[in-house]
Amino acid sequence: MDLLRGEQIAAAGLADWRKLAQGLHARYLVADFGTGVRFLAAVGKVGDTVGHHPKVAMGPGHVDLELVSDDAVYRADDGTEHVVEWVTQQDVDLARRISQLAADQGLAPDPAAVSEAELGLDTAAAATVAPVWAALLTGDADAQGRGTPGEEVRDATGRVPNLWFGDLEEGGSADARFHVEVYVAPETARSRIDAAVAAGGTVVDDSDGLTVIADQDGNRGVLCVDQSAVPTD
């Protein structure tokens, strides 16, 4: 199934969901553990009917869901097809059904609260170093390149954040090669940036939905918003 571009996701009008990194994310507020379990049981039944299910995490007062397809098709400019992890139409369709389930059970969505963290490593030798990180982070060589046409390391069980590799020219250097990528909902980005600055951080770059913030020691984090998937209406 073809992956969906940002504008297609935006056009779907999924009020409860936000596109972060590779997937669609939603948070629903629940009064207690039992309420969350009943909601997830209903979600499971719907997922069974279509053969697709969300990733799930439940904590005090909330249920977090992520929808992503592990068999999305990405076509490169040269026509080469890659099977990747990304949002497809089945995710959009299931998101709508889950939103209706939540509404039927009286659960309020909290889309501004969703977030996703990934790790980035700037290197000129991604193919060389990726096996080391796949082994260290996951213990599984197949984690290298899983769900991506690149060398990115992704744990199938979701135990650790994804690790992707940024370009660094051969022989080049970087003040801090490792950095954290934090994906947030568009309506949360400004307050998150302001809070980091108020705590002593410095904005060193702000462009194309990416805000690079350095702490007092020069360590950098990147706040990410997928602007392409934001509805324009």
DRENMARZA-188447 format. One line per field, with one value per residue (C-alpha): residue number from 1; residue in three letters; chain; x, y, z. Coordinates in Angstrom, 2 decimals. Example, Ala and Ser with C-alpha at 12.3 -4.5 7.8 and 13.67 -1.06 7.14 Angstrom:
DRENMARZA-188447
seq = c(1,2)
type = c(ala,ser)
mol = c(A,A)
X = c(12.30,13.67)
Y = c(-4.50,-1.06)
Z = c(7.80,7.14)
END
This chain:
DRENMARZA-188447
seq = c(1,2,3,4,5,6,7,8,9,10,11,12,13,14,15,16,17,18,19,20,21,22,23,24,25,26,27,28,29,30,31,32,33,34,35,36,37,38,39,40,41,42,43,44,45,46,47,48,49,50,51,52,53,54,55,56,57,58,59,60,61,62,63,64,65,66,67,68,69,70,71,72,73,74,75,76,77,78,79,80,81,82,83,84,85,86,87,88,89,90,91,92,93,94,95,96,97,98,99,100,101,102,103,104,105,106,107,108,109,110,111,112,113,114,115,116,117,118,119,120,121,122,123,124,125,126,127,128,129,130,131,132,133,134,135,136,137,138,139,140,141,142,143,144,145,146,147,148,149,150,151,152,153,154,155,156,157,158,159,160,161,162,163,164,165,166,167,168,169,170,171,172,173,174,175,176,177,178,179,180,181,182,183,184,185,186,187,188,189,190,191,192,193,194,195,196,197,198,199,200,201,202,203,204,205,206,207,208,209,210,211,212,213,214,215,216,217,218,219,220,221,222,223,224,225,226,227,228,229,230,231,232,233)
type = c(met,asp,leu,leu,arg,gly,glu,gln,ile,ala,ala,ala,gly,leu,ala,asp,trp,arg,lys,leu,ala,gln,gly,leu,his,ala,arg,tyr,leu,val,ala,asp,phe,gly,thr,gly,val,arg,phe,leu,ala,ala,val,gly,lys,val,gly,asp,thr,val,gly,his,his,pro,lys,val,ala,met,gly,pro,gly,his,val,asp,leu,glu,leu,val,ser,asp,asp,ala,val,tyr,arg,ala,asp,asp,gly,thr,glu,his,val,val,glu,trp,val,thr,gln,gln,asp,val,asp,leu,ala,arg,arg,ile,ser,gln,leu,ala,ala,asp,gln,gly,leu,ala,pro,asp,pro,ala,ala,val,ser,glu,ala,glu,leu,gly,leu,asp,thr,ala,ala,ala,ala,thr,val,ala,pro,val,trp,ala,ala,leu,leu,thr,gly,asp,ala,asp,ala,gln,gly,arg,gly,thr,pro,gly,glu,glu,val,arg,asp,ala,thr,gly,arg,val,pro,asn,leu,trp,phe,gly,asp,leu,glu,glu,gly,gly,ser,ala,asp,ala,arg,phe,his,val,glu,val,tyr,val,ala,pro,glu,thr,ala,arg,ser,arg,ile,asp,ala,ala,val,ala,ala,gly,gly,thr,val,val,asp,asp,ser,asp,gly,leu,thr,val,ile,ala,asp,gln,asp,gly,asn,arg,gly,val,leu,cys,val,asp,gln,ser,ala,val,pro,thr,asp)
mol = c(A,A,A,A,A,A,A,A,A,A,A,A,A,A,A,A,A,A,A,A,A,A,A,A,A,A,A,A,A,A,A,A,A,A,A,A,A,A,A,A,A,A,A,A,A,A,A,A,A,A,A,A,A,A,A,A,A,A,A,A,A,A,A,A,A,A,A,A,A,A,A,A,A,A,A,A,A,A,A,A,A,A,A,A,A,A,A,A,A,A,A,A,A,A,A,A,A,A,A,A,A,A,A,A,A,A,A,A,A,A,A,A,A,A,A,A,A,A,A,A,A,A,A,A,A,A,A,A,A,A,A,A,A,A,A,A,A,A,A,A,A,A,A,A,A,A,A,A,A,A,A,A,A,A,A,A,A,A,A,A,A,A,A,A,A,A,A,A,A,A,A,A,A,A,A,A,A,A,A,A,A,A,A,A,A,A,A,A,A,A,A,A,A,A,A,A,A,A,A,A,A,A,A,A,A,A,A,A,A,A,A,A,A,A,A,A,A,A,A,A,A,A,A,A,A,A,A,A,A,A,A,A,A)
X = c(0.00,1.39,2.50,0.56,2.22,1.77,-0.87,-2.92,-2.79,-3.78,-6.73,-8.03,-9.00,-8.13,-8.88,-7.74,-4.47,-1.13,1.55,4.83,7.91,6.66,3.19,-0.13,-0.35,-3.31,-3.84,-7.19,-7.91,-9.36,-10.76,-9.12,-7.30,-10.49,-11.80,-8.56,-8.67,-12.26,-11.35,-8.36,-10.47,-12.86,-9.92,-8.58,-11.87,-11.98,-8.37,-9.11,-11.77,-9.30,-6.13,-4.31,-3.65,-2.08,0.93,-0.35,0.93,-1.21,-0.32,-2.13,-5.12,-4.33,-4.04,-1.52,-1.90,0.32,-0.78,1.86,2.07,5.18,4.54,4.10,5.56,7.90,8.93,12.23,12.76,14.34,11.26,12.82,10.29,11.12,8.98,9.04,7.27,4.92,1.31,-0.98,-4.70,-5.36,-3.95,-6.19,-9.25,-8.51,-7.80,-11.30,-12.86,-10.86,-11.89,-15.52,-15.01,-13.51,-16.40,-18.92,-17.22,-17.07,-13.27,-11.68,-8.73,-5.62,-3.73,-1.47,0.08,1.46,5.21,7.87,11.62,14.35,18.13,20.33,24.00,25.95,28.43,30.11,30.11,26.54,26.80,29.95,28.79,25.13,25.77,27.47,24.50,21.99,23.76,24.16,20.63,18.61,20.84,19.37,21.26,17.94,17.22,19.61,17.58,14.33,11.39,13.59,15.59,18.58,20.70,18.42,18.24,14.72,13.82,10.87,9.61,9.89,12.14,14.49,14.11,14.89,18.44,18.95,22.13,22.68,25.22,28.69,31.33,34.28,36.90,34.47,33.75,30.78,30.68,28.05,27.48,24.63,21.42,17.82,14.90,11.61,8.46,5.48,2.05,2.07,0.06,2.62,5.82,5.88,5.30,7.91,10.50,9.69,10.04,13.44,14.66,13.32,15.30,18.52,18.51,19.38,17.72,20.54,18.41,14.72,13.61,11.37,9.60,12.89,14.08,17.58,18.07,21.41,21.79,24.34,27.03,26.38,24.52,21.79,18.25,15.89,12.18,10.31,6.87,5.57,4.14,3.17,0.54,-1.11,-4.60,-4.84,-8.53)
Y = c(0.00,3.40,5.70,8.93,12.31,15.08,16.89,13.70,13.18,16.81,16.43,13.47,15.88,13.60,15.96,13.54,12.57,14.20,13.05,12.64,11.02,7.97,7.53,8.96,9.54,10.09,10.36,9.75,10.66,7.92,8.12,4.91,1.76,-0.19,2.47,2.33,-1.45,-1.42,1.14,-0.89,-4.03,-2.25,-0.94,-4.48,-5.83,-3.17,-3.86,-7.58,-6.90,-5.11,-7.02,-3.93,-2.63,0.40,0.41,1.05,2.52,3.22,5.34,7.10,8.86,8.27,5.83,6.55,5.08,5.09,3.96,3.08,0.51,-1.64,-2.40,1.10,1.56,4.47,5.25,7.03,9.59,6.91,4.70,2.26,0.95,0.55,-1.06,1.30,2.09,5.00,6.13,4.53,4.70,1.79,3.89,6.82,4.57,2.90,6.27,7.40,4.28,4.61,8.25,7.19,4.49,7.05,9.44,6.64,5.88,9.52,9.75,13.13,13.36,15.29,15.68,18.47,16.02,13.53,13.36,11.07,11.04,9.76,9.86,11.35,10.68,12.80,10.59,10.18,6.39,5.36,1.94,1.19,2.25,1.22,-2.49,-1.51,0.56,-2.07,-4.62,-2.27,-0.87,-3.92,-7.00,-7.66,-7.15,-6.90,-3.64,-1.90,-0.55,-1.88,0.01,2.57,2.75,4.02,2.63,3.80,1.51,0.62,-1.86,-4.02,-4.14,-0.39,-0.77,2.03,5.19,5.01,6.02,7.75,8.99,12.55,13.47,14.56,15.20,12.82,14.13,16.67,17.21,18.22,19.78,17.27,14.35,12.86,14.80,14.15,14.70,15.51,15.43,17.35,18.51,21.85,23.61,22.60,23.65,27.33,26.71,23.92,26.20,29.06,26.75,25.50,29.06,30.15,27.30,28.63,27.12,29.00,28.70,28.25,27.46,27.72,26.66,24.22,22.92,22.19,24.23,23.47,24.34,24.25,23.93,25.86,23.26,23.41,20.08,20.25,18.99,19.38,20.13,18.79,19.54,17.90,21.04,19.17,17.17,20.18,20.96,24.39,24.96)
Z = c(0.00,-0.95,1.84,2.33,1.90,4.43,2.41,2.12,5.87,6.43,4.05,6.08,8.89,11.81,14.68,17.42,15.75,14.98,12.53,14.43,12.87,10.95,12.44,13.58,17.34,19.66,23.39,25.09,28.69,30.90,34.41,35.63,34.60,33.94,31.59,29.63,29.40,28.14,25.52,24.36,24.21,21.85,19.80,19.59,18.23,15.55,14.66,14.39,11.76,9.49,10.40,11.62,15.15,16.80,19.08,22.59,25.85,28.90,31.89,34.74,33.23,29.57,26.70,23.93,20.46,17.38,13.94,11.36,8.57,8.29,4.62,3.18,-0.30,-0.96,-4.53,-5.01,-7.77,-9.96,-9.60,-7.14,-4.63,-0.94,1.76,4.74,8.00,7.35,7.36,4.77,4.06,6.43,9.27,8.40,8.17,11.50,13.15,12.21,13.69,16.90,17.24,16.95,19.59,21.95,21.37,21.97,25.30,26.30,26.20,25.49,23.11,24.12,20.83,22.12,24.61,22.10,21.50,20.07,20.68,18.35,18.40,15.70,15.00,12.51,10.67,7.29,7.67,8.46,6.81,8.79,12.24,11.99,12.77,16.02,17.11,15.98,18.16,21.12,21.12,20.12,19.95,16.51,13.25,11.38,13.23,10.81,7.90,9.30,7.81,6.05,2.80,4.80,7.63,10.44,13.47,14.62,17.32,16.29,19.89,20.49,23.55,22.48,20.37,16.66,15.76,12.44,10.83,9.61,6.97,8.04,5.41,5.34,7.73,9.14,12.79,14.87,18.33,19.40,17.06,19.06,19.50,20.47,18.08,19.83,17.70,19.07,17.95,16.10,18.79,21.43,19.66,20.64,24.34,24.36,22.73,25.10,28.11,26.93,26.39,29.78,31.33,29.81,26.32,23.15,19.75,17.23,14.17,13.38,9.91,8.02,11.11,12.90,15.88,17.13,20.80,22.62,26.37,28.39,27.59,23.84,23.64,21.04,20.73,17.80,18.16,15.11,13.72,10.55,8.96,5.77,7.66,9.33,7.96,6.35,7.14)
END
